[in-house]
Amino acid sequence: MVDDEPQLVDIAKQSLELFGCSVATVKSGEEAIAYLQNNKADLVLLDMLMDPGMNGRETYGQIVKIYPRQRAIVVSGYS
């Protein structure tokens, strides 16, 4: 899970773990890319708007260069 809001990360992590998911979290797109250089993920949850740094779309664009078939959900709290 990639999000710059610690409270949202905590809520989502706890919720997913209740369903038996193993969850790794990072605070930025740059951290997500670094994490995925050495780790695999079944699914990446990306916040669309993160500040500072890369947004969710930019992050996913870089991730698919490493893992072209990486599954992801890009989410936002904004309409």
PDB file of N, CA, C and O in Angstrom:
ATOM      1  N   MET A   1       0.843  -1.173   0.000  1.00  0.00           N
ATOM      2  CA  MET A   1       0.000   0.000   0.000  1.00  0.00           C
ATOM      3  C   MET A   1       0.883   1.228   0.000  1.00  0.00           C
ATOM      4  O   MET A   1       1.857   1.313   0.747  1.00  0.00           O
ATOM      5  N   VAL A   2       0.530   2.176  -0.846  1.00  0.00           N
ATOM      6  CA  VAL A   2       1.303   3.396  -1.002  1.00  0.00           C
ATOM      7  C   VAL A   2       0.400   4.588  -0.722  1.00  0.00           C
ATOM      8  O   VAL A   2      -0.531   4.860  -1.480  1.00  0.00           O
ATOM      9  N   ASP A   3       0.676   5.298   0.371  1.00  0.00           N
ATOM     10  CA  ASP A   3      -0.115   6.477   0.707  1.00  0.00           C
ATOM     11  C   ASP A   3       0.709   7.370   1.618  1.00  0.00           C
ATOM     12  O   ASP A   3       1.472   6.884   2.453  1.00  0.00           O
ATOM     13  N   ASP A   4       0.554   8.671   1.455  1.00  0.00           N
ATOM     14  CA  ASP A   4       1.294   9.630   2.265  1.00  0.00           C
ATOM     15  C   ASP A   4       0.554  10.036   3.535  1.00  0.00           C
ATOM     16  O   ASP A   4       1.069  10.839   4.312  1.00  0.00           O
ATOM     17  N   GLU A   5      -0.628   9.504   3.759  1.00  0.00           N
ATOM     18  CA  GLU A   5      -1.427   9.821   4.947  1.00  0.00           C
ATOM     19  C   GLU A   5      -1.348   8.661   5.947  1.00  0.00           C
ATOM     20  O   GLU A   5      -1.993   7.633   5.739  1.00  0.00           O
ATOM     21  N   PRO A   6      -0.576   8.805   7.024  1.00  0.00           N
ATOM     22  CA  PRO A   6      -0.378   7.705   7.973  1.00  0.00           C
ATOM     23  C   PRO A   6      -1.668   7.127   8.553  1.00  0.00           C
ATOM     24  O   PRO A   6      -1.763   5.916   8.757  1.00  0.00           O
ATOM     25  N   GLN A   7      -2.660   7.975   8.821  1.00  0.00           N
ATOM     26  CA  GLN A   7      -3.916   7.477   9.393  1.00  0.00           C
ATOM     27  C   GLN A   7      -4.659   6.577   8.412  1.00  0.00           C
ATOM     28  O   GLN A   7      -5.221   5.556   8.809  1.00  0.00           O
ATOM     29  N   LEU A   8      -4.666   6.948   7.140  1.00  0.00           N
ATOM     30  CA  LEU A   8      -5.340   6.130   6.129  1.00  0.00           C
ATOM     31  C   LEU A   8      -4.608   4.812   5.921  1.00  0.00           C
ATOM     32  O   LEU A   8      -5.233   3.768   5.734  1.00  0.00           O
ATOM     33  N   VAL A   9      -3.295   4.866   5.955  1.00  0.00           N
ATOM     34  CA  VAL A   9      -2.496   3.646   5.819  1.00  0.00           C
ATOM     35  C   VAL A   9      -2.816   2.686   6.957  1.00  0.00           C
ATOM     36  O   VAL A   9      -2.999   1.488   6.738  1.00  0.00           O
ATOM     37  N   ASP A  10      -2.881   3.214   8.164  1.00  0.00           N
ATOM     38  CA  ASP A  10      -3.143   2.381   9.337  1.00  0.00           C
ATOM     39  C   ASP A  10      -4.523   1.719   9.255  1.00  0.00           C
ATOM     40  O   ASP A  10      -4.657   0.525   9.522  1.00  0.00           O
ATOM     41  N   ILE A  11      -5.533   2.487   8.889  1.00  0.00           N
ATOM     42  CA  ILE A  11      -6.894   1.942   8.778  1.00  0.00           C
ATOM     43  C   ILE A  11      -6.962   0.865   7.701  1.00  0.00           C
ATOM     44  O   ILE A  11      -7.502  -0.216   7.935  1.00  0.00           O
ATOM     45  N   ALA A  12      -6.418   1.154   6.529  1.00  0.00           N
ATOM     46  CA  ALA A  12      -6.462   0.191   5.427  1.00  0.00           C
ATOM     47  C   ALA A  12      -5.657  -1.062   5.758  1.00  0.00           C
ATOM     48  O   ALA A  12      -6.097  -2.175   5.471  1.00  0.00           O
ATOM     49  N   LYS A  13      -4.490  -0.889   6.356  1.00  0.00           N
ATOM     50  CA  LYS A  13      -3.638  -2.035   6.714  1.00  0.00           C
ATOM     51  C   LYS A  13      -4.376  -2.949   7.688  1.00  0.00           C
ATOM     52  O   LYS A  13      -4.424  -4.164   7.493  1.00  0.00           O
ATOM     53  N   GLN A  14      -4.947  -2.364   8.732  1.00  0.00           N
ATOM     54  CA  GLN A  14      -5.672  -3.173   9.710  1.00  0.00           C
ATOM     55  C   GLN A  14      -6.862  -3.887   9.071  1.00  0.00           C
ATOM     56  O   GLN A  14      -7.118  -5.055   9.364  1.00  0.00           O
ATOM     57  N   SER A  15      -7.578  -3.197   8.212  1.00  0.00           N
ATOM     58  CA  SER A  15      -8.741  -3.788   7.539  1.00  0.00           C
ATOM     59  C   SER A  15      -8.332  -4.962   6.660  1.00  0.00           C
ATOM     60  O   SER A  15      -8.957  -6.022   6.707  1.00  0.00           O
ATOM     61  N   LEU A  16      -7.295  -4.781   5.865  1.00  0.00           N
ATOM     62  CA  LEU A  16      -6.833  -5.852   4.978  1.00  0.00           C
ATOM     63  C   LEU A  16      -6.295  -7.040   5.762  1.00  0.00           C
ATOM     64  O   LEU A  16      -6.498  -8.189   5.369  1.00  0.00           O
ATOM     65  N   GLU A  17      -5.614  -6.772   6.863  1.00  0.00           N
ATOM     66  CA  GLU A  17      -5.089  -7.864   7.688  1.00  0.00           C
ATOM     67  C   GLU A  17      -6.208  -8.679   8.325  1.00  0.00           C
ATOM     68  O   GLU A  17      -6.041  -9.876   8.558  1.00  0.00           O
ATOM     69  N   LEU A  18      -7.345  -8.047   8.611  1.00  0.00           N
ATOM     70  CA  LEU A  18      -8.499  -8.779   9.135  1.00  0.00           C
ATOM     71  C   LEU A  18      -8.990  -9.832   8.144  1.00  0.00           C
ATOM     72  O   LEU A  18      -9.562 -10.848   8.540  1.00  0.00           O
ATOM     73  N   PHE A  19      -8.764  -9.584   6.856  1.00  0.00           N
ATOM     74  CA  PHE A  19      -9.142 -10.529   5.812  1.00  0.00           C
ATOM     75  C   PHE A  19      -8.019 -11.500   5.476  1.00  0.00           C
ATOM     76  O   PHE A  19      -8.123 -12.268   4.519  1.00  0.00           O
ATOM     77  N   GLY A  20      -6.948 -11.467   6.262  1.00  0.00           N
ATOM     78  CA  GLY A  20      -5.862 -12.414   6.070  1.00  0.00           C
ATOM     79  C   GLY A  20      -4.785 -11.976   5.090  1.00  0.00           C
ATOM     80  O   GLY A  20      -3.918 -12.770   4.725  1.00  0.00           O
ATOM     81  N   CYS A  21      -4.831 -10.735   4.667  1.00  0.00           N
ATOM     82  CA  CYS A  21      -3.818 -10.237   3.721  1.00  0.00           C
ATOM     83  C   CYS A  21      -2.543  -9.847   4.463  1.00  0.00           C
ATOM     84  O   CYS A  21      -2.586  -9.355   5.591  1.00  0.00           O
ATOM     85  N   SER A  22      -1.428 -10.073   3.817  1.00  0.00           N
ATOM     86  CA  SER A  22      -0.144  -9.593   4.304  1.00  0.00           C
ATOM     87  C   SER A  22       0.087  -8.241   3.645  1.00  0.00           C
ATOM     88  O   SER A  22       0.054  -8.139   2.419  1.00  0.00           O
ATOM     89  N   VAL A  23       0.321  -7.201   4.443  1.00  0.00           N
ATOM     90  CA  VAL A  23       0.369  -5.846   3.915  1.00  0.00           C
ATOM     91  C   VAL A  23       1.712  -5.186   4.232  1.00  0.00           C
ATOM     92  O   VAL A  23       2.143  -5.137   5.383  1.00  0.00           O
ATOM     93  N   ALA A  24       2.353  -4.685   3.190  1.00  0.00           N
ATOM     94  CA  ALA A  24       3.547  -3.852   3.350  1.00  0.00           C
ATOM     95  C   ALA A  24       3.125  -2.430   2.986  1.00  0.00           C
ATOM     96  O   ALA A  24       2.343  -2.234   2.056  1.00  0.00           O
ATOM     97  N   THR A  25       3.634  -1.447   3.709  1.00  0.00           N
ATOM     98  CA  THR A  25       3.254  -0.066   3.443  1.00  0.00           C
ATOM     99  C   THR A  25       4.492   0.794   3.204  1.00  0.00           C
ATOM    100  O   THR A  25       5.554   0.571   3.785  1.00  0.00           O
ATOM    101  N   VAL A  26       4.320   1.772   2.341  1.00  0.00           N
ATOM    102  CA  VAL A  26       5.339   2.790   2.098  1.00  0.00           C
ATOM    103  C   VAL A  26       4.635   4.134   1.972  1.00  0.00           C
ATOM    104  O   VAL A  26       3.425   4.191   1.754  1.00  0.00           O
ATOM    105  N   LYS A  27       5.405   5.227   2.112  1.00  0.00           N
ATOM    106  CA  LYS A  27       4.825   6.569   2.164  1.00  0.00           C
ATOM    107  C   LYS A  27       4.872   7.349   0.862  1.00  0.00           C
ATOM    108  O   LYS A  27       4.316   8.444   0.777  1.00  0.00           O
ATOM    109  N   SER A  28       5.525   6.803  -0.151  1.00  0.00           N
ATOM    110  CA  SER A  28       5.653   7.574  -1.391  1.00  0.00           C
ATOM    111  C   SER A  28       5.820   6.650  -2.588  1.00  0.00           C
ATOM    112  O   SER A  28       6.115   5.463  -2.448  1.00  0.00           O
ATOM    113  N   GLY A  29       5.624   7.222  -3.759  1.00  0.00           N
ATOM    114  CA  GLY A  29       5.846   6.464  -4.986  1.00  0.00           C
ATOM    115  C   GLY A  29       7.289   6.013  -5.109  1.00  0.00           C
ATOM    116  O   GLY A  29       7.565   4.896  -5.548  1.00  0.00           O
ATOM    117  N   GLU A  30       8.199   6.877  -4.725  1.00  0.00           N
ATOM    118  CA  GLU A  30       9.620   6.544  -4.795  1.00  0.00           C
ATOM    119  C   GLU A  30       9.947   5.356  -3.885  1.00  0.00           C
ATOM    120  O   GLU A  30      10.716   4.470  -4.261  1.00  0.00           O
ATOM    121  N   GLU A  31       9.351   5.348  -2.677  1.00  0.00           N
ATOM    122  CA  GLU A  31       9.565   4.220  -1.756  1.00  0.00           C
ATOM    123  C   GLU A  31       8.944   2.944  -2.315  1.00  0.00           C
ATOM    124  O   GLU A  31       9.495   1.859  -2.128  1.00  0.00           O
ATOM    125  N   ALA A  32       7.818   3.057  -2.990  1.00  0.00           N
ATOM    126  CA  ALA A  32       7.161   1.883  -3.575  1.00  0.00           C
ATOM    127  C   ALA A  32       8.044   1.254  -4.639  1.00  0.00           C
ATOM    128  O   ALA A  32       8.199   0.033  -4.683  1.00  0.00           O
ATOM    129  N   ILE A  33       8.614   2.073  -5.481  1.00  0.00           N
ATOM    130  CA  ILE A  33       9.487   1.564  -6.532  1.00  0.00           C
ATOM    131  C   ILE A  33      10.709   0.894  -5.923  1.00  0.00           C
ATOM    132  O   ILE A  33      11.114  -0.179  -6.371  1.00  0.00           O
ATOM    133  N   ALA A  34      11.300   1.511  -4.909  1.00  0.00           N
ATOM    134  CA  ALA A  34      12.458   0.912  -4.238  1.00  0.00           C
ATOM    135  C   ALA A  34      12.074  -0.420  -3.590  1.00  0.00           C
ATOM    136  O   ALA A  34      12.831  -1.387  -3.674  1.00  0.00           O
ATOM    137  N   TYR A  35      10.917  -0.480  -2.953  1.00  0.00           N
ATOM    138  CA  TYR A  35      10.451  -1.710  -2.317  1.00  0.00           C
ATOM    139  C   TYR A  35      10.286  -2.823  -3.354  1.00  0.00           C
ATOM    140  O   TYR A  35      10.712  -3.956  -3.133  1.00  0.00           O
ATOM    141  N   LEU A  36       9.667  -2.490  -4.477  1.00  0.00           N
ATOM    142  CA  LEU A  36       9.379  -3.501  -5.490  1.00  0.00           C
ATOM    143  C   LEU A  36      10.613  -3.944  -6.268  1.00  0.00           C
ATOM    144  O   LEU A  36      10.556  -4.933  -6.999  1.00  0.00           O
ATOM    145  N   GLN A  37      11.711  -3.240  -6.124  1.00  0.00           N
ATOM    146  CA  GLN A  37      12.961  -3.679  -6.756  1.00  0.00           C
ATOM    147  C   GLN A  37      13.417  -5.004  -6.138  1.00  0.00           C
ATOM    148  O   GLN A  37      14.050  -5.825  -6.803  1.00  0.00           O
ATOM    149  N   ASN A  38      13.083  -5.203  -4.843  1.00  0.00           N
ATOM    150  CA  ASN A  38      13.546  -6.384  -4.114  1.00  0.00           C
ATOM    151  C   ASN A  38      12.428  -7.279  -3.600  1.00  0.00           C
ATOM    152  O   ASN A  38      12.698  -8.323  -3.006  1.00  0.00           O
ATOM    153  N   ASN A  39      11.191  -6.891  -3.816  1.00  0.00           N
ATOM    154  CA  ASN A  39      10.043  -7.624  -3.292  1.00  0.00           C
ATOM    155  C   ASN A  39       8.964  -7.699  -4.363  1.00  0.00           C
ATOM    156  O   ASN A  39       8.922  -6.876  -5.278  1.00  0.00           O
ATOM    157  N   LYS A  40       8.103  -8.683  -4.239  1.00  0.00           N
ATOM    158  CA  LYS A  40       6.962  -8.804  -5.148  1.00  0.00           C
ATOM    159  C   LYS A  40       5.688  -8.508  -4.375  1.00  0.00           C
ATOM    160  O   LYS A  40       5.636  -8.638  -3.152  1.00  0.00           O
ATOM    161  N   ALA A  41       4.669  -8.110  -5.112  1.00  0.00           N
ATOM    162  CA  ALA A  41       3.363  -7.838  -4.509  1.00  0.00           C
ATOM    163  C   ALA A  41       2.285  -8.413  -5.410  1.00  0.00           C
ATOM    164  O   ALA A  41       2.345  -8.269  -6.631  1.00  0.00           O
ATOM    165  N   ASP A  42       1.302  -9.064  -4.807  1.00  0.00           N
ATOM    166  CA  ASP A  42       0.168  -9.560  -5.579  1.00  0.00           C
ATOM    167  C   ASP A  42      -0.669  -8.399  -6.116  1.00  0.00           C
ATOM    168  O   ASP A  42      -1.196  -8.452  -7.228  1.00  0.00           O
ATOM    169  N   LEU A  43      -0.777  -7.355  -5.301  1.00  0.00           N
ATOM    170  CA  LEU A  43      -1.578  -6.188  -5.666  1.00  0.00           C
ATOM    171  C   LEU A  43      -0.954  -4.968  -5.012  1.00  0.00           C
ATOM    172  O   LEU A  43      -0.523  -5.027  -3.860  1.00  0.00           O
ATOM    173  N   VAL A  44      -0.907  -3.872  -5.738  1.00  0.00           N
ATOM    174  CA  VAL A  44      -0.428  -2.599  -5.197  1.00  0.00           C
ATOM    175  C   VAL A  44      -1.609  -1.652  -5.107  1.00  0.00           C
ATOM    176  O   VAL A  44      -2.308  -1.425  -6.095  1.00  0.00           O
ATOM    177  N   LEU A  45      -1.834  -1.097  -3.917  1.00  0.00           N
ATOM    178  CA  LEU A  45      -2.852  -0.068  -3.725  1.00  0.00           C
ATOM    179  C   LEU A  45      -2.131   1.270  -3.699  1.00  0.00           C
ATOM    180  O   LEU A  45      -1.273   1.500  -2.847  1.00  0.00           O
ATOM    181  N   LEU A  46      -2.471   2.143  -4.620  1.00  0.00           N
ATOM    182  CA  LEU A  46      -1.794   3.426  -4.767  1.00  0.00           C
ATOM    183  C   LEU A  46      -2.750   4.587  -4.557  1.00  0.00           C
ATOM    184  O   LEU A  46      -3.834   4.621  -5.139  1.00  0.00           O
ATOM    185  N   ASP A  47      -2.349   5.534  -3.731  1.00  0.00           N
ATOM    186  CA  ASP A  47      -3.084   6.784  -3.624  1.00  0.00           C
ATOM    187  C   ASP A  47      -2.783   7.598  -4.875  1.00  0.00           C
ATOM    188  O   ASP A  47      -1.631   7.662  -5.302  1.00  0.00           O
ATOM    189  N   MET A  48      -3.785   8.214  -5.463  1.00  0.00           N
ATOM    190  CA  MET A  48      -3.563   8.990  -6.685  1.00  0.00           C
ATOM    191  C   MET A  48      -2.792  10.273  -6.399  1.00  0.00           C
ATOM    192  O   MET A  48      -1.907  10.650  -7.166  1.00  0.00           O
ATOM    193  N   LEU A  49      -3.123  10.944  -5.297  1.00  0.00           N
ATOM    194  CA  LEU A  49      -2.491  12.221  -4.989  1.00  0.00           C
ATOM    195  C   LEU A  49      -1.587  12.081  -3.772  1.00  0.00           C
ATOM    196  O   LEU A  49      -2.059  11.871  -2.655  1.00  0.00           O
ATOM    197  N   MET A  50      -0.296  12.198  -4.000  1.00  0.00           N
ATOM    198  CA  MET A  50       0.678  12.139  -2.909  1.00  0.00           C
ATOM    199  C   MET A  50       1.598  13.340  -3.052  1.00  0.00           C
ATOM    200  O   MET A  50       1.957  13.735  -4.161  1.00  0.00           O
ATOM    201  N   ASP A  51       1.974  13.912  -1.920  1.00  0.00           N
ATOM    202  CA  ASP A  51       2.816  15.095  -1.959  1.00  0.00           C
ATOM    203  C   ASP A  51       3.871  15.006  -0.883  1.00  0.00           C
ATOM    204  O   ASP A  51       3.513  14.640   0.236  1.00  0.00           O
ATOM    205  N   PRO A  52       5.087  15.293  -1.101  1.00  0.00           N
ATOM    206  CA  PRO A  52       5.682  15.629  -2.397  1.00  0.00           C
ATOM    207  C   PRO A  52       6.002  14.359  -3.175  1.00  0.00           C
ATOM    208  O   PRO A  52       5.817  13.252  -2.669  1.00  0.00           O
ATOM    209  N   GLY A  53       6.465  14.515  -4.366  1.00  0.00           N
ATOM    210  CA  GLY A  53       6.912  13.368  -5.154  1.00  0.00           C
ATOM    211  C   GLY A  53       5.921  12.941  -6.213  1.00  0.00           C
ATOM    212  O   GLY A  53       5.027  13.690  -6.609  1.00  0.00           O
ATOM    213  N   MET A  54       6.108  11.713  -6.657  1.00  0.00           N
ATOM    214  CA  MET A  54       5.300  11.161  -7.749  1.00  0.00           C
ATOM    215  C   MET A  54       3.884  10.864  -7.292  1.00  0.00           C
ATOM    216  O   MET A  54       3.664  10.458  -6.151  1.00  0.00           O
ATOM    217  N   ASN A  55       2.918  11.068  -8.192  1.00  0.00           N
ATOM    218  CA  ASN A  55       1.548  10.690  -7.870  1.00  0.00           C
ATOM    219  C   ASN A  55       1.332   9.215  -8.209  1.00  0.00           C
ATOM    220  O   ASN A  55       2.253   8.544  -8.675  1.00  0.00           O
ATOM    221  N   GLY A  56       0.134   8.716  -7.981  1.00  0.00           N
ATOM    222  CA  GLY A  56      -0.153   7.300  -8.201  1.00  0.00           C
ATOM    223  C   GLY A  56       0.012   6.855  -9.645  1.00  0.00           C
ATOM    224  O   GLY A  56       0.526   5.767  -9.905  1.00  0.00           O
ATOM    225  N   ARG A  57      -0.418   7.683 -10.584  1.00  0.00           N
ATOM    226  CA  ARG A  57      -0.294   7.330 -12.003  1.00  0.00           C
ATOM    227  C   ARG A  57       1.170   7.248 -12.412  1.00  0.00           C
ATOM    228  O   ARG A  57       1.574   6.314 -13.105  1.00  0.00           O
ATOM    229  N   GLU A  58       1.958   8.219 -11.986  1.00  0.00           N
ATOM    230  CA  GLU A  58       3.392   8.211 -12.306  1.00  0.00           C
ATOM    231  C   GLU A  58       4.087   7.008 -11.669  1.00  0.00           C
ATOM    232  O   GLU A  58       4.940   6.368 -12.282  1.00  0.00           O
ATOM    233  N   THR A  59       3.705   6.720 -10.431  1.00  0.00           N
ATOM    234  CA  THR A  59       4.295   5.584  -9.724  1.00  0.00           C
ATOM    235  C   THR A  59       3.985   4.288 -10.451  1.00  0.00           C
ATOM    236  O   THR A  59       4.874   3.462 -10.662  1.00  0.00           O
ATOM    237  N   TYR A  60       2.722   4.105 -10.835  1.00  0.00           N
ATOM    238  CA  TYR A  60       2.356   2.880 -11.540  1.00  0.00           C
ATOM    239  C   TYR A  60       3.108   2.770 -12.865  1.00  0.00           C
ATOM    240  O   TYR A  60       3.528   1.679 -13.249  1.00  0.00           O
ATOM    241  N   GLY A  61       3.276   3.870 -13.550  1.00  0.00           N
ATOM    242  CA  GLY A  61       4.035   3.866 -14.794  1.00  0.00           C
ATOM    243  C   GLY A  61       5.456   3.354 -14.607  1.00  0.00           C
ATOM    244  O   GLY A  61       5.983   2.649 -15.468  1.00  0.00           O
ATOM    245  N   GLN A  62       6.072   3.704 -13.493  1.00  0.00           N
ATOM    246  CA  GLN A  62       7.422   3.220 -13.194  1.00  0.00           C
ATOM    247  C   GLN A  62       7.405   1.758 -12.746  1.00  0.00           C
ATOM    248  O   GLN A  62       8.307   0.991 -13.085  1.00  0.00           O
ATOM    249  N   ILE A  63       6.374   1.373 -11.980  1.00  0.00           N
ATOM    250  CA  ILE A  63       6.271  -0.008 -11.500  1.00  0.00           C
ATOM    251  C   ILE A  63       6.153  -0.985 -12.662  1.00  0.00           C
ATOM    252  O   ILE A  63       6.789  -2.039 -12.648  1.00  0.00           O
ATOM    253  N   VAL A  64       5.341  -0.649 -13.679  1.00  0.00           N
ATOM    254  CA  VAL A  64       5.163  -1.583 -14.785  1.00  0.00           C
ATOM    255  C   VAL A  64       6.416  -1.709 -15.656  1.00  0.00           C
ATOM    256  O   VAL A  64       6.513  -2.624 -16.474  1.00  0.00           O
ATOM    257  N   LYS A  65       7.354  -0.812 -15.486  1.00  0.00           N
ATOM    258  CA  LYS A  65       8.648  -0.978 -16.156  1.00  0.00           C
ATOM    259  C   LYS A  65       9.443  -2.100 -15.497  1.00  0.00           C
ATOM    260  O   LYS A  65      10.230  -2.779 -16.156  1.00  0.00           O
ATOM    261  N   ILE A  66       9.236  -2.294 -14.191  1.00  0.00           N
ATOM    262  CA  ILE A  66       9.898  -3.370 -13.452  1.00  0.00           C
ATOM    263  C   ILE A  66       9.124  -4.676 -13.621  1.00  0.00           C
ATOM    264  O   ILE A  66       9.705  -5.709 -13.951  1.00  0.00           O
ATOM    265  N   TYR A  67       7.805  -4.624 -13.393  1.00  0.00           N
ATOM    266  CA  TYR A  67       6.908  -5.776 -13.493  1.00  0.00           C
ATOM    267  C   TYR A  67       5.757  -5.404 -14.433  1.00  0.00           C
ATOM    268  O   TYR A  67       4.746  -4.866 -13.980  1.00  0.00           O
ATOM    269  N   PRO A  68       5.893  -5.680 -15.728  1.00  0.00           N
ATOM    270  CA  PRO A  68       4.874  -5.261 -16.700  1.00  0.00           C
ATOM    271  C   PRO A  68       3.450  -5.752 -16.408  1.00  0.00           C
ATOM    272  O   PRO A  68       2.479  -5.131 -16.840  1.00  0.00           O
ATOM    273  N   ARG A  69       3.328  -6.849 -15.685  1.00  0.00           N
ATOM    274  CA  ARG A  69       1.987  -7.399 -15.417  1.00  0.00           C
ATOM    275  C   ARG A  69       1.508  -7.110 -13.992  1.00  0.00           C
ATOM    276  O   ARG A  69       0.574  -7.752 -13.513  1.00  0.00           O
ATOM    277  N   GLN A  70       2.134  -6.157 -13.320  1.00  0.00           N
ATOM    278  CA  GLN A  70       1.765  -5.850 -11.934  1.00  0.00           C
ATOM    279  C   GLN A  70       0.335  -5.341 -11.867  1.00  0.00           C
ATOM    280  O   GLN A  70      -0.051  -4.430 -12.599  1.00  0.00           O
ATOM    281  N   ARG A  71      -0.434  -5.936 -10.988  1.00  0.00           N
ATOM    282  CA  ARG A  71      -1.806  -5.497 -10.755  1.00  0.00           C
ATOM    283  C   ARG A  71      -1.794  -4.368  -9.734  1.00  0.00           C
ATOM    284  O   ARG A  71      -1.006  -4.376  -8.789  1.00  0.00           O
ATOM    285  N   ALA A  72      -2.675  -3.404  -9.939  1.00  0.00           N
ATOM    286  CA  ALA A  72      -2.737  -2.264  -9.025  1.00  0.00           C
ATOM    287  C   ALA A  72      -4.134  -1.666  -9.027  1.00  0.00           C
ATOM    288  O   ALA A  72      -4.884  -1.779  -9.997  1.00  0.00           O
ATOM    289  N   ILE A  73      -4.455  -1.037  -7.928  1.00  0.00           N
ATOM    290  CA  ILE A  73      -5.662  -0.240  -7.815  1.00  0.00           C
ATOM    291  C   ILE A  73      -5.196   1.148  -7.399  1.00  0.00           C
ATOM    292  O   ILE A  73      -4.529   1.313  -6.377  1.00  0.00           O
ATOM    293  N   VAL A  74      -5.553   2.139  -8.201  1.00  0.00           N
ATOM    294  CA  VAL A  74      -5.205   3.521  -7.887  1.00  0.00           C
ATOM    295  C   VAL A  74      -6.466   4.172  -7.320  1.00  0.00           C
ATOM    296  O   VAL A  74      -7.512   4.191  -7.967  1.00  0.00           O
ATOM    297  N   VAL A  75      -6.353   4.701  -6.113  1.00  0.00           N
ATOM    298  CA  VAL A  75      -7.522   5.250  -5.422  1.00  0.00           C
ATOM    299  C   VAL A  75      -7.295   6.716  -5.037  1.00  0.00           C
ATOM    300  O   VAL A  75      -6.163   7.198  -4.992  1.00  0.00           O
ATOM    301  N   SER A  76      -8.391   7.401  -4.765  1.00  0.00           N
ATOM    302  CA  SER A  76      -8.298   8.788  -4.334  1.00  0.00           C
ATOM    303  C   SER A  76      -9.497   9.136  -3.467  1.00  0.00           C
ATOM    304  O   SER A  76     -10.592   8.611  -3.665  1.00  0.00           O
ATOM    305  N   GLY A  77      -9.285  10.010  -2.520  1.00  0.00           N
ATOM    306  CA  GLY A  77     -10.368  10.505  -1.706  1.00  0.00           C
ATOM    307  C   GLY A  77     -11.054  11.700  -2.340  1.00  0.00           C
ATOM    308  O   GLY A  77     -12.033  12.215  -1.798  1.00  0.00           O
ATOM    309  N   TYR A  78     -10.553  12.143  -3.477  1.00  0.00           N
ATOM    310  CA  TYR A  78     -11.109  13.290  -4.180  1.00  0.00           C
ATOM    311  C   TYR A  78     -11.903  12.838  -5.393  1.00  0.00           C
ATOM    312  O   TYR A  78     -11.584  11.828  -6.020  1.00  0.00           O
ATOM    313  N   SER A  79     -12.945  13.601  -5.716  1.00  0.00           N
ATOM    314  CA  SER A  79     -13.744  13.237  -6.892  1.00  0.00           C
ATOM    315  C   SER A  79     -13.141  13.801  -8.158  1.00  0.00           C
ATOM    316  O   SER A  79     -13.682  13.594  -9.245  1.00  0.00           O
TER     317      SER A  79
END
